[in-house]
Amino acid sequence: MPPDTVADMARIAVIGAGMGAMATAARLAVAGHRVTVHERSATYGGGVGRFARDGFTFDTGPGLLHLPAVYRDLFVKTGKESLESHVALTQVDPASRHLFPDGTDVSLPNATRAGVISALDGAFGAGAGERWSEVMGRAREVWETTRRPLLEDALADDTAPLGRDPYPAVRRGLFRRGAPSLASVAERELADPRAAALLTSYALAYGFDPRTVPASATVLPYMEQTFGAWYVRGGMRALADAVYERCLARKVEFHFDNEVVGVRTGPDGRARGLDLADGRRIDADTVVAGAPVPVPGGPGRAAGPVPGRFVVCLALRGPRPEDTVHRTVVHAADLRAEWESVFSGGAPGDSPTVTVLRPDDPSTVPDASHEAVTLQVTVATTAGGEEWTAPGVAADFAERVVKAAEAAVPGLRERESWREVRTPADTERETGAPGGAVPGPALAGAGGLHLHPANVSAVPGLYSVGGWSHPGGGLAHAGMSGAIVADLIAGGPGGSR
C-alpha cells in the first residue's frame, strides 16, 4: 500500500460542503470509508446558491453547466445511475445572444461550428465566422494539450511545462508573435472589435483580465462551443441538491453550522483531525479541505486579484415571451474602462457587461403570469476601494446594471415587482470565500500564474478539493477535483477511473 493511502473503513473528515467536497465525499463513501462533512454554514452547495421569495427562485451562482460528463461520471461511479435520472438537463439553444453598443444583435447556436460561423458572418460581415473558427481551431490544440493535466489528472510535480502557453503562435508578416494575451489575440486575429469583445467576454465571465490572461484562455469559449451549454430544471441549485442527496444515500454524515478553525496533526506530522470553532476536536485518519483553512499546505488563493460576482434577482410581472433567449450578454460600451474597474481597483463603470438569464422554467416563478430574471456582472471584491456594504454602493450599481439589462428585456422597469441584490460581501458571508472572490479554472501559460495549489498538501493525510485548489473553479472543474482527490486517497495517480 502506498505510504499515504488510507486503509478500508478509514475515518475521513471533509471541510466544507461545496460541490467538489461533496463529489469527493460520495466517491469515498462508495469506497467503504466513514465520511463526515463539516460545513460552516447552514446548507450545502458552496457557491451554487439559491435565493427564493414569493414563489420566485433564482440562481445566485453559476447559471449554466458545461461539461456535464463530469457529473454523469460521478453518478455512475457512485451508484450506477444516470445523472438524468436525478435532474432534468436541457441544452440551451441558442447558447447565447450578444448585444453590442452599436446595436449589433447576434445569437450563437449551441454546439455547432457551422452554425456559429454562419451567425457571425451574418452579424459582423463575410469572413468574420471563419476568423473565429480559426481561433477556435487553435483553441482546440490548447484543449488537447491541457485537458488531462489541467482537468482530469492530479497536478504534476513539475509544473514548468504548464507555465508555457500552448496556444499556437501566429505569423504576421515577417514576424512570429508568441505567447500573446487573450486581448491581443482578439484584436489581431479577429479584427472586428465586436468579435474581439465576444472573445474577451468569456475570460471576463470567469474572472480573468483579458489584458493579461494568456491566449490559452481561448479554451473557455472552445469548451462551450464544442460541448454545449446546459440548464438544470429547477435552477443550478437542483444539481447541488442531487449531489447532496447522493451523498446521503451513500451514508455520508453532514454537520452544518460547524465551523472548522484548524487541522490537527499527530506526532508523526500527519493530519489527524479537526478543531472546531465551538472548541470540539474531531478525530480522523484523513482530512479533505474543501475550503481555505489555516494549515500549512492547505488550499490557497490564486495569485493576483480574483473578482467576485454581483447579482440582481428581478421578479417581473408578465409572462416570459415565447421567443426569449435563455442567456443574453449585454456588452459594455467601454471594455478597457471595465477591465480597469474590475482588475485595477477603479470605480464600477456606468455600463458594465451584464449577463441576463431568463430560464424557461415554470418552477422558478409563482405562476405563468410572472418571470424570474437574473442579472450577473463580474466585479472587483471592493467597489472602487469602498466596501460593497457601504451605504448606497450596491443599490447605485444595481441601478446601472438594470439600465444596461433593459437592452435585453424591453419594458423591464415597468414589469419589475421587486429586486434582490447580492454582492461579493454576501458571497463571503455565505461561503467564506476570501472577499467573496470566485476562483476561475486553471489555465496554462503566464509562467504558471493561473495554476492552483495541488490536491496533495505538504501535510501527509491532508488533501484539498474545490475551486481554490487544482483544477480550479467552475462546476466541471470542482467535480473533477472530487474525482482526483478520491483517487489519490485510494492510492491512485489522481483522476476518474
Secondary structure as UniProt FT lines:
FT   TURN            3..4
FT   TURN            8..9
FT   STRAND          11..15
FT   HELIX           19..30
FT   TURN            31..32
FT   STRAND          34..38
FT   TURN            46..47
FT   STRAND          50..53
FT   TURN            54..55
FT   STRAND          56..59
FT   HELIX           69..77
FT   TURN            78..79
FT   HELIX           83..85
FT   STRAND          89..91
FT   STRAND          96..99
FT   TURN            101..102
FT   STRAND          105..108
FT   TURN            110..111
FT   HELIX           113..124
FT   TURN            126..127
FT   HELIX           128..147
FT   HELIX           148..152
FT   HELIX           160..163
FT   STRAND          170..172
FT   TURN            173..174
FT   STRAND          175..177
FT   HELIX           182..185
FT   HELIX           186..190
FT   HELIX           193..205
FT   TURN            206..207
FT   TURN            210..212
FT   HELIX           215..218
FT   HELIX           219..227
FT   STRAND          230..232
FT   TURN            233..234
FT   HELIX           237..249
FT   TURN            250..251
FT   STRAND          253..255
FT   STRAND          260..265
FT   TURN            267..268
FT   STRAND          271..276
FT   TURN            277..278
FT   STRAND          281..283
FT   STRAND          286..289
FT   TURN            296..297
FT   STRAND          308..317
FT   TURN            322..323
FT   STRAND          327..330
FT   HELIX           335..343
FT   STRAND          354..357
FT   HELIX           362..364
FT   TURN            368..369
FT   STRAND          370..379
FT   TURN            384..385
FT   TURN            388..389
FT   TURN            391..392
FT   HELIX           393..405
FT   TURN            406..408
FT   TURN            410..411
FT   HELIX           412..415
FT   STRAND          416..422
FT   HELIX           424..431
FT   HELIX           434..436
FT   HELIX           446..448
FT   TURN            449..450
FT   TURN            460..461
FT   STRAND          462..464
FT   TURN            467..468
FT   TURN            470..471
FT   HELIX           475..489
FT   TURN            490..491
//
